[in-house]
Amino acid sequence: VLDRLVFLNLRDCKKIRNLPSSICKLKSLERLNLTGCSSLEGLPEHFGDIESLTELLAEETAIKQLPYSFGLLKNLTSLSLRGSNKRLPTKSWLSLLSSLVRRRSPDPIRFLPTSISGLCSLKELVLTDCNLFEGDIPVDLRGLGSLEELKLDENNFVSLPSSLSNLSKLRFLWLQNCRSLQSLLELPPNLSVLFADDCTSLEKLPNLSNFKRVPTLFLTDCNKLAEIQGLENLHSIDVFHMERCSNLANTIKDS
């Protein structure tokens, strides 16, 4: 019977520490919800054998590392790891993903050699409130060529990798409450909406005149943002939220 299982919901099963290896034999499984499994420390070694998996929700768990086989999930379109900082040591979380790109550390908790480029179908990646610091986000993001939505809210990095600009299908980027973020020098060319409210250290944005179509911008409470280059050359913009961006006053007036 389980061979035909398509959806498995284990939400809020707080006493589960490990999943049985037999879950990897569920060849028809498409959706797996592990959100709220606050004692869950990891996924089975052969988790990547679940070839049909398209959605994995693993929010508010105690997962410390992803298995080597994770990059084999070529049909995975949605991955949410929101809130994984609650039980993880500082600077440990996206080393799980960055290690999928390069050999970052010999530490067995962080060393995962599988390439993130295996997640070629991924359309949504949620890493909100994952305690990410500078250097935790992979330098090379080109393998995520299908990505349309990226949620990085409530993290601690100072900048984003330049390879973000290579994600030509990315439409929505969430950076709200990233209060250490200082600059956004490059953005994807087809971005539709940028959510950057409460980025209180943000000082620089890319030149807006470089966009064929300027994205909708949410910049409320970006107090240090003093200039938006290219604003004077814009003929039209759909939505532009800049409440309480006090240092932008002169720029807007001059434009």
BELBELFEN-V161485 format. One record per residue. N is the residue number from 1. PHI is phi in whole degrees, -180 to 180 (* if undefined). PSI is psi in degrees with one decimal (* if undefined). NEAR is the number of other ideal C-beta (glycine too) atoms within 8 Angstrom. Layout:
BEGIN
n	phi	psi	near
N	PHI	PSI	NEAR
N	PHI	PSI	NEAR
END
This chain:
BEGIN
n	phi	psi	near
1	*	-44.1	4
2	-66	-18.6	5
3	-62	-23.2	8
4	-102	4.4	6
5	-64	127.6	10
6	-105	-34.6	7
7	-132	126.9	9
8	-123	117.4	10
9	-111	109.0	5
10	-114	23.3	9
11	-54	134.3	10
12	62	25.4	6
13	-85	83.3	8
14	-73	-12.5	8
15	-97	-4.5	5
16	-73	121.6	10
17	-99	-33.4	6
18	-144	148.3	8
19	-89	145.5	8
20	-67	146.3	6
21	-63	-21.9	8
22	-64	-17.8	6
23	-64	-24.5	12
24	-72	-9.6	10
25	-94	1.4	7
26	-82	81.0	12
27	-68	-17.6	8
28	-99	-3.3	9
29	-65	124.6	14
30	-110	-31.7	9
31	-132	131.7	10
32	-133	122.4	12
33	-112	113.0	10
34	-115	10.4	12
35	-59	134.1	12
36	84	2.2	11
37	-80	76.6	15
38	-69	-13.1	10
39	-101	-5.2	9
40	-69	119.8	14
41	-102	-12.9	8
42	-174	175.0	9
43	-112	154.0	8
44	-59	152.8	12
45	-57	-38.3	7
46	-101	32.6	9
47	-58	-31.2	14
48	-66	-9.0	12
49	-76	-11.0	9
50	-80	75.9	13
51	-64	-24.7	9
52	-87	-5.3	9
53	-63	124.7	13
54	-113	-23.4	10
55	-139	127.6	11
56	-128	116.5	11
57	-107	114.4	11
58	-136	56.6	13
59	-88	146.5	12
60	57	46.9	10
61	-112	-179.9	14
62	-109	22.5	10
63	-60	127.6	13
64	-105	-19.4	9
65	-158	153.9	9
66	-97	146.8	10
67	-70	159.8	13
68	-56	-33.9	8
69	-81	-0.3	11
70	-58	-35.7	14
71	-68	-5.5	12
72	-85	-3.4	10
73	-79	71.8	14
74	-71	-14.5	9
75	-100	1.1	9
76	-68	121.6	13
77	-110	-21.6	10
78	-138	124.6	11
79	-133	120.2	12
80	-124	122.7	12
81	-122	25.9	13
82	-55	138.8	12
83	76	23.1	10
84	-81	3.3	16
85	-83	-11.0	9
86	-63	-33.0	8
87	-122	4.6	7
88	-102	146.3	11
89	-66	156.8	4
90	-53	137.8	6
91	65	24.4	8
92	-102	-18.8	11
93	-76	-62.8	14
94	-75	-0.9	11
95	-60	-23.9	12
96	-62	-39.9	14
97	-89	-37.6	10
98	-67	-28.5	14
99	-72	-19.3	14
100	-70	-17.5	15
101	-96	-43.3	12
102	-148	161.6	8
103	-79	95.4	6
104	-87	-36.6	8
105	-153	142.8	8
106	-75	-9.9	4
107	-57	120.0	6
108	-63	-20.5	5
109	-72	-26.9	7
110	-110	-20.5	12
111	-82	108.9	11
112	-135	105.2	12
113	-80	-12.5	8
114	-62	139.4	12
115	-79	134.7	9
116	-66	-16.7	12
117	-64	-14.3	10
118	-66	-21.8	13
119	-86	55.3	13
120	-73	-14.2	10
121	-100	-2.5	10
122	-63	123.5	13
123	-107	-27.8	9
124	-133	127.2	12
125	-129	118.4	11
126	-112	113.9	10
127	-126	32.3	13
128	-63	135.9	12
129	55	48.2	10
130	-109	13.4	13
131	61	40.7	13
132	-83	132.3	12
133	-112	176.4	10
134	-56	130.6	8
135	92	-9.4	6
136	-80	-24.1	11
137	-84	132.3	12
138	-54	139.5	13
139	-67	-39.5	9
140	-106	109.7	9
141	-106	8.2	13
142	-63	-24.4	9
143	-67	-15.1	12
144	-94	48.8	13
145	-67	-16.9	9
146	-95	-2.2	10
147	-65	129.0	14
148	-113	-28.9	9
149	-133	130.1	11
150	-132	118.8	11
151	-113	112.9	11
152	-123	23.4	14
153	-58	151.8	12
154	61	43.9	7
155	-121	-177.7	13
156	-121	12.5	9
157	-73	158.1	15
158	-95	-30.5	8
159	-149	171.6	10
160	-115	150.1	10
161	-64	146.3	10
162	-65	-23.1	7
163	-66	-10.3	11
164	-57	-31.8	12
165	-69	-12.4	9
166	-85	-7.2	8
167	-84	82.7	14
168	-69	-18.8	8
169	-97	-3.6	9
170	-69	124.2	14
171	-110	-32.0	9
172	-129	126.5	11
173	-128	120.0	12
174	-105	123.6	11
175	-134	20.2	12
176	-61	139.3	12
177	63	25.1	8
178	-89	83.0	14
179	-80	-5.0	9
180	-99	-10.5	9
181	-65	123.2	15
182	-105	-28.8	9
183	-151	149.6	9
184	-128	89.8	14
185	-86	-24.8	7
186	-140	137.9	8
187	-132	158.0	11
188	-59	143.5	11
189	-68	-24.9	8
190	-111	22.0	9
191	-61	132.4	13
192	-96	-40.4	7
193	-140	132.4	10
194	-116	118.5	12
195	-101	107.2	11
196	-133	30.9	14
197	-61	144.9	12
198	63	26.5	9
199	-88	80.3	14
200	-72	-11.3	9
201	-104	-1.2	10
202	-67	124.4	15
203	-116	-27.0	8
204	-134	140.1	10
205	-121	157.8	8
206	-66	159.0	10
207	-65	118.7	6
208	-68	-21.3	13
209	-70	-10.2	8
210	-83	-9.4	6
211	-91	135.6	9
212	-67	-40.5	3
213	-131	118.7	5
214	-70	129.8	9
215	-69	154.8	10
216	-65	131.7	10
217	-118	130.2	12
218	-115	107.8	12
219	-129	26.6	13
220	-59	135.1	11
221	66	27.2	9
222	-89	79.8	14
223	-68	-26.0	9
224	-94	-4.4	9
225	-72	111.9	14
226	-106	-18.7	7
227	-152	142.2	7
228	-123	102.4	9
229	-69	141.7	9
230	88	-3.6	10
231	-62	-34.9	10
232	-71	-16.5	6
233	-97	0.3	7
234	-79	134.8	10
235	-93	-27.4	3
236	-158	150.5	5
237	-152	137.7	8
238	-74	-59.6	6
239	-139	136.6	7
240	-145	101.6	8
241	-99	120.9	9
242	-137	34.9	10
243	-59	134.1	6
244	60	30.0	6
245	-94	76.7	12
246	-63	-32.0	6
247	-77	-8.4	8
248	-89	-4.4	12
249	-55	-48.7	7
250	-67	-36.6	6
251	-63	-46.3	11
252	-66	-39.7	9
253	-63	-43.4	6
254	-70	-29.5	6
255	-79	*	6
END
